[in-house]
Amino acid sequence: MVASSTKSSEMTLTLTEEERTQLLDFLEQMLKRKQIEEHRTDALDFKEFVRHQESLIQSLISKLRRP
């Protein structure tokens, strides 16, 4: 078995207020769709994958909502 490591890197993205609002709206819509997808999914592996996607989207939303 090969060990793998995950590197974390930061990125700075400059957005106008209009761009930030648009991106936030898009992510909130996507989160709602993922929540519906999770609810309708029976396959446990895929459900876990969708939950991970939801978590990432929620993290992005939280960062965009910060002042």
Buried (B, 14 or more C-beta within 10 A) or exposed (E): EEEEEEEEEEEEEEEEEEEBEEBBEEBBEBBEEBBEBBEEBEEEEEBEBBBEBBEEBBEBBEEBEEE
